[in-house]
Amino acid sequence: MSAISCLSSHTPTRLAEASRLVAKVGSALVTANGQGLDEAAIGEWARQIAALVASGRQVVLVSSGAIACGMQRLGWSKRPSTVPELQAAAAVGQMGLAQIYESAFGSHGLKTAQVLLTHEDLADRTRYLNARSTLTTLLSLGVVPIINENDTVVTAEIKFGDNDTLGALVANLVEADALVILTDQIGLFTADPRKDPNATLIQEAAAGEPALEAMAGGAGTTVGTGGMITKVLAAKRAARSGADTVIASGRERDVLTRLAAGEPIGTLLVAQQEPLAARKQWLADHLQLAGRLHLDAGAVAALAEGKSLLPVGVVEVDGEFERGAAVACLGPDGREVARGLTNYGSSDARRIARRGSHEIADLLGYVDAPELIHRDNLVTL
């Protein structure tokens, strides 16, 4: 075996104290290995998520299964290979998937919202921010977002392991504390246990370790498209925003509630940075700056105290940029004191500069946020 160490139990992590979780369930679980929607299993996940919500946690569910459900409804035994057929299956299956989730969560007094995304939605900064605002608002209202890729409109071939990646992107998007990938396997092994009797379960490792990718295998079912490699890569991506990842069996009894209680189940892939530190590093080091905001001394002092940047503290705006762009914040002496993601584009930022937050609506005709840059999207330098 490589440098990966299989521990006897999980190191205490943020999972037991996580206030926001993203759970991803695969096609084989949702559809009982292709034999139609598994309503009992979906009901169990709804029950567990309801328990987590009742305990004060927020949960986003990323669910595969639309294409597999559509195949079952259309009487197809083999996954189609053409894009139009895949899109048609997704369109048919999404109806059934949404209906059963709505019913399952409704029995526990919870409302659900269907959110269909593509990777392009999360690559475009404006659409990214719109999706983030929608999801965080839904969570604040106690609604459980049910997310799937918008397979009916993708123009490229539906890719291998898409919803594992989507789960990680959503974890980044909502700044989740943990990503739980539920699959039909009990976790990540040192080799394929179906072929190697000496394979052992990796109970804990650091997300992003190169050796993990070498150990991961290919797709394991006829209805899903992902394998362990996509889950390992998803954990690596989720770790960029500080989220730990657990890969575990969706057929394990009370898997979500037990994981949330801190019980070691499956494989834990640990993010090496705290969530805030990871996000701040991303803001500080990995964004191309699109413009500059010149601040007065009062605004500089407020930022040093960890406060948000209000428009009243901005005296000048340089550059042309859109909402969500990364901008530098300069003090009166011209030195960069902070950088962050702006809630307003450059033209609107110029209109509200030096003005109070209460004036934004009158000046712009709308209010996206009272801050020009929220403190969660800002790092001081």
Beta strands, then each sheet from edge to edge (+ up, - down):
strand 1: 20-25
strand 2: 58-63
strand 3: 112-117
strand 4: 144-149
strand 5: 178-183
strand 6: 204-206
strand 7: 244-249
strand 8: 267-270
strand 9: 291-295
strand 10: 314-318
strand 11: 326-330
strand 12: 336-341
strand 13: 378-380
sheet 1: 3+ 4+ 2+ 1+ 5+ 7+ 8- 6-
sheet 2: 10+ 9- 11- 12+ 13-
end
